């Protein structure tokens, strides 16, 4: 049970900031065809409840009234992550309600331990319907026998007395093969491929030089009519 204080100036920004600075969190109580009531609750009291069970049944006393509620919605500060507002929904202990419940994975997965796979927990909460007194703290899903490239779905969860509201074939957890890393070709191969034309070119120049040397070593053939070189007189 927690105590709340009613507030008259609902939604006034300056007033709400003053409440939060004083360690109180604005909230609204609604449901069961009753008039909504704007209140504030002690931040410490509500934090303790959230740590124990987000779906806890809470009795709130305020002014001259009292209600049995659950936390239907909560807003948090984007930087500090502290609660900034609560929606408390009145409930009847004899009527089923809809809530979200955390899915906890248990067991040592075969697909990871023996096959080197990776667990992907894609659906961490499921929607259920049950009596307020039968809301489970969390639902367990055993992944011990889950192999690589296989998955478990909503229909594989044992929800006890609660009714699962999500699509039965919706995947909750799967084991996938690790992605293979592409190995790049060594840079040396690329360098060698680029250097090859230069070798050919150099070889061609060498051959051209050799041919030119051979041509220079041969005496020029005498043409018809050319005079022989005169022998110097003694």
C-alpha positions in Angstrom: 0.0 0.0 0.0 1.2 3.5 -0.8 -0.2 6.9 0.0 -0.9 9.5 -2.7 -1.7 13.2 -2.6 -4.4 14.7 -4.8 -3.4 17.6 -7.0 -5.7 20.2 -8.5 -3.6 21.8 -11.2 -3.3 18.8 -13.4 -0.9 19.2 -16.3 0.5 22.6 -15.4 4.2 22.4 -16.4 5.6 24.6 -13.5 3.6 22.7 -10.9 4.6 19.3 -12.2 8.3 20.3 -12.1 7.9 21.5 -8.5 6.4 18.1 -7.6 9.3 16.2 -9.2 11.9 18.5 -7.5 10.3 17.7 -4.2 10.7 13.9 -4.7 7.1 13.2 -5.9 5.9 11.8 -9.2 2.7 13.0 -10.9 0.2 10.3 -11.7 -3.4 9.7 -12.7 -5.8 7.0 -11.5 -8.5 5.9 -13.9 -10.7 3.0 -15.0 -13.8 0.9 -13.9 -16.1 3.7 -15.1 -15.0 6.0 -12.3 -13.8 9.6 -12.5 -10.1 10.0 -13.1 -8.1 11.4 -10.1 -4.9 13.3 -10.5 -2.4 12.5 -7.7 1.3 12.5 -6.8 3.2 9.6 -5.3 6.5 9.3 -3.5 9.2 8.5 -5.9 11.0 6.2 -3.5 7.8 4.2 -2.8 7.1 3.6 -6.4 10.7 2.8 -7.2 10.7 -0.1 -4.7 7.6 -1.5 -6.3 9.0 -1.3 -9.8 12.1 -3.2 -8.7 10.1 -6.0 -7.1 7.4 -6.5 -9.8 6.3 -4.1 -12.6 2.9 -5.8 -12.6 2.4 -5.7 -8.9 -1.1 -5.1 -7.5 -1.0 -1.8 -5.6 -3.4 -0.3 -3.1 -3.4 3.5 -3.3 -4.9 5.7 -0.5 -5.6 9.3 -1.4 -7.8 11.9 0.3 -10.9 10.1 1.3 -10.6 7.3 -1.3 -8.7 4.1 -2.0 -8.2 2.1 -5.2 -6.7 -1.2 -6.2 -4.5 -0.6 -9.3 -1.7 -1.7 -11.5 0.8 0.4 -13.3 -0.6 0.6 -16.9 2.0 3.1 -18.3 5.0 5.0 -17.2 7.0 7.8 -18.7 10.7 8.4 -18.0 13.1 11.3 -18.4 15.1 10.9 -21.6 18.4 11.7 -19.9 18.1 10.6 -16.3 15.7 7.7 -17.0 13.8 8.6 -13.8 10.0 8.1 -13.8 8.2 11.4 -14.6 4.6 10.2 -14.8 2.4 7.1 -14.0 -0.9 5.8 -15.3 -2.6 3.7 -12.6 -5.4 1.6 -13.9 -8.1 0.5 -11.4 -8.8 -3.2 -11.5 -11.2 -5.8 -10.2 -9.6 -8.9 -8.7 -12.4 -11.0 -10.3 -11.9 -9.8 -13.8 -9.2 -10.7 -16.3 -6.8 -7.9 -17.4 -4.2 -7.5 -20.2 -0.6 -7.0 -19.3 2.9 -7.4 -20.7 5.2 -10.0 -19.1 9.0 -10.4 -19.6 10.2 -13.6 -21.3 13.3 -15.1 -19.5 15.5 -17.6 -21.4 16.8 -20.5 -19.4 19.2 -23.4 -20.1 22.5 -23.7 -21.9 21.7 -23.6 -25.6 23.0 -26.5 -27.7 23.3 -24.4 -30.8 25.7 -22.1 -29.0 27.6 -24.6 -26.9 28.2 -27.3 -29.5 27.6 -25.6 -32.9 29.0 -22.1 -32.4 25.8 -20.2 -33.1 24.5 -16.9 -31.8 21.3 -16.4 -29.7 18.9 -13.7 -31.0 16.3 -12.9 -28.4 13.9 -10.9 -30.6 10.8 -10.9 -28.5 11.5 -10.0 -24.9 7.9 -9.4 -23.7 4.6 -11.1 -24.5 1.0 -9.9 -24.0 -1.2 -12.1 -21.7 -4.6 -12.0 -20.2 -5.4 -13.4 -16.8 -6.8 -12.5 -13.3 -4.8 -9.9 -11.5 -3.9 -12.4 -8.8 -2.5 -14.8 -11.4 -0.1 -12.5 -13.2 3.3 -14.2 -13.4 6.4 -12.2 -12.6 7.9 -13.5 -15.8 7.6 -16.4 -18.2 10.4 -18.9 -18.7 11.4 -20.4 -22.1 13.9 -23.3 -22.1 16.4 -23.0 -25.0 18.6 -26.1 -23.9 17.7 -28.1 -27.0 17.6 -25.2 -29.5 20.0 -25.9 -32.4 21.5 -23.6 -34.9 19.1 -22.3 -37.6 16.1 -23.2 -35.4 13.8 -21.0 -33.4 11.2 -21.0 -30.6 7.9 -19.2 -31.0 5.1 -17.8 -28.8 3.3 -21.2 -28.9 6.3 -22.8 -27.3 5.9 -20.7 -24.1 4.2 -22.3 -21.1 2.0 -19.5 -19.8 0.3 -21.4 -17.0 -3.2 -20.0 -16.3 -2.6 -16.9 -18.4 -3.8 -16.7 -22.1 -1.1 -15.7 -24.6 -2.5 -12.9 -26.9 0.3 -12.6 -29.4 0.4 -14.6 -32.7 1.4 -18.2 -32.0 4.0 -18.4 -34.8 5.7 -15.1 -33.8 9.4 -15.9 -33.2 10.7 -15.3 -29.6 14.2 -16.6 -29.9 16.4 -18.1 -32.6 20.0 -19.4 -33.0 21.8 -18.2 -36.1 25.2 -19.1 -37.7 27.9 -16.5 -37.2 28.6 -14.4 -40.3 31.8 -15.3 -42.1 34.3 -12.5 -42.6 35.6 -11.9 -46.1 39.4 -12.2 -46.4 40.9 -9.7 -48.8 43.5 -10.7 -51.4 47.1 -9.9 -50.3 48.3 -6.5 -51.6 51.5 -8.2 -52.9 49.5 -10.0 -55.7 48.1 -6.7 -56.9 51.6 -5.1 -56.9 53.1 -8.0 -58.8 50.3 -7.8 -61.4 50.9 -4.1 -61.9 54.7 -4.5 -62.2 54.6 -7.2 -65.0 54.1 -4.8 -68.0 57.2 -2.9 -66.9 59.2 -6.1 -67.0 58.0 -6.8 -70.5 58.8 -3.3 -71.6 62.2 -3.4 -70.1 62.9 -6.7 -71.9 61.8 -5.2 -75.2 64.2 -2.3 -74.7 67.0 -4.7 -73.9 66.4 -6.7 -77.1 66.3 -3.5 -79.2 69.6 -2.4 -77.7 71.2 -5.8 -78.5 70.0 -5.6 -82.1 71.4 -2.1 -82.5 74.8 -3.3 -81.1 74.9 -6.1 -83.6 74.1 -3.8 -86.5 76.9 -1.4 -85.4 79.5 -4.3 -85.3 79.0 -5.2 -89.0 81.1 -3.3 -91.6 79.1 -1.3 -94.1 78.8 -3.1 -97.4 80.7 -1.3 -100.3 78.4 0.1 -102.9 79.4 -0.4 -106.6 81.4 2.5 -107.9 82.8 3.4 -104.5 86.6 4.2 -104.7 88.9 2.2 -102.6 90.8 4.0 -100.0 94.1 5.3 -101.4 97.3 3.9 -99.9 99.5 6.7 -98.6 102.7 7.2 -100.6 106.0 6.4 -99.1 
